Amino acid sequence: MNSRPMFPLGAVLLPGEPLDLRVFEPRYVQLLRDVRAGVVPPEFGVVLIERGHEVGGGDQRAAVGVLAEIERMSELSPDRFALTCRGTDRFRVRRWLPDDPYPRAELEFWPDSTDIAEQDDAQALAHVHANLAVVAELAGRLAERQGAPAPSVGLLDLLPADPVARSYLVTARVPLATADRYAALSAIGPVDRLSRVASALDDVAAALRFQLQ
């Protein structure tokens, strides 16, 4: 088990994804002071707040999250910091520790299963491409009807060759609700993740069709 400081948020961080934060709540200011003093390493676990609020505690936190590595930290004032971070390793929370002086938890790192067939991965990615094209077409029609600019629905070009990294980048680029992003994060591997993304895009398309009726 690995104990880490934690930073619950109202959003899902994915491996490889950038994260910018403005930190002002006293307990997280203390965390960053400890980072600067070398008391803790320059990283923390990010988990989704499923219910409650980021400020003040008393929240219900998800069990799967991602480590955020601090790439740049700027002190804006004695009690306010700006952070540039990036998601690294996925983990499961095994046990929450007392929030003293900031949230902490014992983590178990959870790498993706890479026991996949190349054909299955290609088919799953093709399914995402097809569904995203439908969403783009429907979103464009709805925007035209409303006299609004056509929305961006994600770009799936220049994807990495590694199937795990590719599946996370696809998840980050397509228009998904927070719950769908969390479901994709919690997938056992890249094929399962892409299948969940494709299914979520089906739901997005169905909602757009309803609005166009």
C-alpha positions as CSV (number, residue, x, y, z in Angstrom):
1,M,0.0,0.0,0.0
2,N,1.1,3.6,-0.7
3,S,0.0,6.5,1.4
4,R,-0.5,9.8,-0.6
5,P,-2.0,13.2,0.0
6,M,-5.3,13.5,-1.8
7,F,-7.1,16.3,-3.7
8,P,-10.8,15.4,-4.3
9,L,-12.3,17.3,-7.2
10,G,-15.6,17.7,-9.0
11,A,-14.0,16.4,-12.1
12,V,-12.3,13.2,-13.4
13,L,-8.5,13.4,-14.2
14,L,-7.2,10.9,-16.7
15,P,-3.6,9.6,-17.1
16,G,-1.6,11.9,-19.4
17,E,-4.2,14.7,-19.1
18,P,-3.1,18.2,-17.9
19,L,-4.7,19.7,-14.8
20,D,-4.5,23.4,-13.8
21,L,-5.5,24.4,-10.3
22,R,-5.9,27.5,-8.3
23,V,-5.5,26.5,-4.7
24,F,-6.7,28.7,-1.8
25,E,-8.5,26.3,0.7
26,P,-6.3,26.2,3.9
27,R,-5.8,22.4,4.0
28,Y,-4.5,22.3,0.4
29,V,-2.4,25.4,0.9
30,Q,-0.8,23.4,3.8
31,L,-0.2,20.5,1.4
32,L,1.6,22.7,-1.1
33,R,3.7,24.2,1.7
34,D,4.7,20.6,2.7
35,V,5.5,19.9,-1.0
36,R,7.7,23.0,-1.2
37,A,9.4,22.0,2.1
38,G,10.1,18.5,0.9
39,V,7.9,16.9,3.5
40,V,5.8,15.1,0.8
41,P,6.7,14.5,-2.9
42,P,5.3,16.8,-5.6
43,E,2.2,14.7,-6.4
44,F,-1.2,13.9,-5.0
45,G,-4.1,11.7,-5.7
46,V,-7.1,13.1,-7.6
47,V,-10.5,11.4,-7.1
48,L,-13.9,12.5,-8.2
49,I,-16.3,13.9,-5.6
50,E,-19.4,11.9,-6.2
51,R,-21.5,13.9,-3.8
52,G,-20.9,17.0,-1.7
53,H,-18.5,19.9,-2.3
54,E,-14.8,20.4,-2.8
55,V,-14.6,23.1,-0.1
56,G,-15.0,22.2,3.5
57,G,-15.0,18.5,3.4
58,G,-18.0,16.2,4.1
59,D,-17.9,14.9,0.6
60,Q,-18.4,11.4,-0.9
61,R,-15.4,10.3,-2.9
62,A,-14.9,7.9,-5.7
63,A,-12.8,4.8,-5.3
64,V,-10.7,5.1,-8.5
65,G,-8.4,8.0,-9.2
66,V,-5.2,9.2,-10.8
67,L,-2.0,10.6,-9.4
68,A,-1.3,14.2,-10.4
69,E,2.3,15.2,-10.7
70,I,3.1,18.8,-10.1
71,E,5.0,20.2,-13.0
72,R,4.9,23.9,-12.0
73,M,3.9,25.6,-8.8
74,S,3.6,29.4,-8.4
75,E,2.9,31.2,-5.1
76,L,0.4,34.0,-6.0
77,S,0.2,35.2,-2.3
78,P,0.9,33.7,1.1
79,D,-2.3,31.7,1.0
80,R,-2.9,31.1,-2.8
81,F,-1.1,28.9,-5.3
82,A,-1.3,28.2,-9.0
83,L,-0.5,24.7,-10.1
84,T,0.2,23.0,-13.5
85,C,-0.1,19.2,-13.1
86,R,-0.4,16.1,-15.2
87,G,-2.1,12.8,-14.6
88,T,0.2,9.8,-14.2
89,D,-0.7,6.5,-12.6
90,R,-4.2,5.1,-12.0
91,F,-5.0,3.8,-8.5
92,R,-7.8,2.4,-6.3
93,V,-8.3,3.8,-2.8
94,R,-8.0,1.1,-0.3
95,R,-8.5,3.2,2.9
96,W,-9.0,6.8,3.7
97,L,-6.9,8.2,6.5
98,P,-7.8,11.1,8.7
99,D,-8.1,14.5,6.9
100,D,-5.3,15.9,9.1
101,P,-4.0,18.4,8.0
102,Y,-5.3,17.5,4.5
103,P,-7.0,14.4,3.0
104,R,-4.8,11.3,2.7
105,A,-5.4,7.7,1.6
106,E,-3.7,4.4,1.2
107,L,-3.6,3.6,-2.5
108,E,-3.1,0.5,-4.6
109,F,-1.8,1.3,-8.1
110,W,-4.0,-0.2,-10.8
111,P,-2.4,-0.5,-14.2
112,D,-4.5,-1.3,-17.3
113,S,-4.8,-4.9,-18.5
114,T,-2.8,-5.2,-21.7
115,D,-3.9,-8.7,-22.5
116,I,-5.8,-7.5,-25.6
117,A,-6.2,-8.6,-29.2
118,E,-5.1,-6.0,-31.8
119,Q,-8.2,-6.7,-33.9
120,D,-10.5,-6.0,-30.9
121,D,-8.8,-2.8,-30.1
122,A,-9.1,-1.6,-33.8
123,Q,-12.8,-2.5,-33.8
124,A,-13.4,-0.6,-30.6
125,L,-11.6,2.5,-31.9
126,A,-13.6,2.3,-35.2
127,H,-16.8,2.2,-33.2
128,V,-15.8,5.3,-31.4
129,H,-14.9,7.1,-34.7
130,A,-18.3,6.1,-36.2
131,N,-20.3,7.3,-33.2
132,L,-18.3,10.5,-32.9
133,A,-19.1,11.2,-36.5
134,V,-22.8,10.8,-35.8
135,V,-22.6,13.1,-32.8
136,A,-20.7,15.7,-34.8
137,E,-23.3,15.6,-37.6
138,L,-26.3,15.9,-35.1
139,A,-24.6,18.6,-33.1
140,G,-23.9,20.6,-36.2
141,R,-27.6,20.4,-37.3
142,L,-28.7,21.5,-33.9
143,A,-26.3,24.4,-33.8
144,E,-27.4,25.5,-37.3
145,R,-31.1,25.4,-36.2
146,Q,-30.2,27.5,-33.2
147,G,-28.1,29.9,-35.2
148,A,-25.0,29.1,-33.1
149,P,-21.5,28.1,-34.3
150,A,-20.9,24.5,-34.9
151,P,-19.5,22.9,-31.7
152,S,-16.2,21.0,-31.5
153,V,-16.8,17.4,-30.6
154,G,-13.2,16.1,-30.4
155,L,-10.4,15.3,-32.8
156,L,-9.2,11.7,-33.0
157,D,-6.2,12.2,-35.3
158,L,-2.5,11.8,-34.3
159,L,-3.2,9.2,-31.7
160,P,-0.4,7.4,-30.0
161,A,0.4,3.8,-31.0
162,D,0.3,2.5,-27.4
163,P,-3.3,1.2,-26.9
164,V,-3.5,2.2,-23.3
165,A,-2.3,5.8,-23.9
166,R,-4.5,6.0,-27.0
167,S,-7.6,4.9,-25.1
168,Y,-7.1,7.6,-22.4
169,L,-6.4,10.3,-25.0
170,V,-9.6,9.4,-26.9
171,T,-11.6,9.5,-23.7
172,A,-10.1,13.0,-22.9
173,R,-11.0,14.3,-26.4
174,V,-14.6,13.3,-26.9
175,P,-17.6,15.1,-25.3
176,L,-18.5,12.9,-22.3
177,A,-20.4,13.6,-19.1
178,T,-18.4,13.3,-15.8
179,A,-20.0,10.0,-15.0
180,D,-19.0,8.6,-18.4
181,R,-15.5,9.8,-18.0
182,Y,-15.3,8.0,-14.6
183,A,-16.7,4.8,-16.1
184,A,-14.0,5.0,-18.8
185,L,-11.3,5.6,-16.2
186,S,-12.5,2.5,-14.3
187,A,-12.4,0.2,-17.3
188,I,-10.2,-2.9,-17.0
189,G,-8.2,-2.1,-20.2
190,P,-8.2,-0.1,-23.4
191,V,-10.7,-2.2,-25.3
192,D,-13.2,-2.0,-22.5
193,R,-12.6,1.7,-22.2
194,L,-13.2,2.4,-25.8
195,S,-16.3,0.3,-25.8
196,R,-17.6,2.4,-22.8
197,V,-16.8,5.6,-24.7
198,A,-18.6,4.4,-27.8
199,S,-21.6,3.5,-25.7
200,A,-21.6,6.9,-24.0
201,L,-21.5,8.6,-27.5
202,D,-24.5,6.6,-28.4
203,D,-26.3,8.2,-25.5
204,V,-25.1,11.6,-26.6
205,A,-26.4,11.0,-30.1
206,A,-29.8,9.9,-28.7
207,A,-30.1,13.1,-26.7
208,L,-29.3,15.2,-29.7
209,R,-31.9,13.4,-31.9
210,F,-34.5,14.1,-29.2
211,Q,-33.6,17.8,-29.3
212,L,-33.9,17.8,-33.0
213,Q,-37.4,16.4,-33.0
